[in-house]
Amino acid sequence: MDGKHVDSMKEFPEVGELVVGTVTNVTDYGAYIALDEYGGIEGLLHISEISSSWVKNINDFVREGEKLVLKVLRVDKEKRHIDLSLRRVSKREKQEKMVEWKKKKKSESILEVVGQKLGLEPTQFTSQVMSILEEKFGTAYTGLEEFVERGEELADRLKIPREWARAIVEVAQQKIKPSRVKIKSILQLTTTDPNGIETIKKILVGCKSVKKPRKVKIDIYTVGAPKYMVEVTAKNYKDAEKVLQEIASYALKEIREAGGEGEFKR
């Protein structure tokens, strides 16, 4: 189960792209890297692109068999030559790319099991479904998370057989626990109105009713009047941030219309 088939339609990476590769050979002038996402095609990591500091011993920085996240500097398709850089990849980029790559490998593994379960050719099935999920959800892993949460009803949206969807759900539910993220903010509401307490209560109740994606959870509790903690739990930061902004806009608008003041602090 090597997963190489999934990227067969795209033979070469783009300049500037982050790629995952395995060190296959270390020399005095650099290292050769097999690009895992591109069928093992080799690229060169020149010694000058290994580190921003002086490289006295190349083996202190890269070793055969090691997995690296690299940036593509140049691609010559005719000569099949690819220049790579390690020093131009930030720590954050490395972490994010490795998470992305591991999720992709896990998606391939899950779909190959599904293909076998359905009695289909696993490689072809995996390639086909990976393409469908990536087109609809951005990444195959996100698509599999949707299957876990929504079940086989996704079959119609993706235009795949119900039998496929049912099998995907069965296998994905065993392997994937939908990710959840939580963000917090302090909402401060004040008013001199005699009915201020009721006004604020009404606003806080309204905050929980703002428009939000399915399965987004909103919790609000007192930290000590006039401050209230707002917690939004969602499956990704994008959804959570959007809902938090909706809450802020609603609460500040309502308190000002009631003659009071409000502030939203992160």
Buried (B, 14 or more C-beta within 10 A) or exposed (E): EEBBBBBEEEEBBEEEEBBBBBBEEBEEEBBBBBBBBBBBBBBBBBBEBBBEEEBEEBEEBBEEEEEBBBBBBEBEEEEEEBBBBBBBBEEEEBEEBBEBBEBBBBBBBBBBBBBBBBEBEBBEBBBBBBEBBBEBBEBBBBBBBBBBBBBBEBBEEBEBEEEBBBBBBBBBBEEBEEEEBEBEBEBBBBBEEEEBEEBBEEBBEEBEEBEBEEEBBBEBEEEEEBBBBBBBBBBBEEBBBBBBBBBBEBBBEBBEEBEBBBBBEE
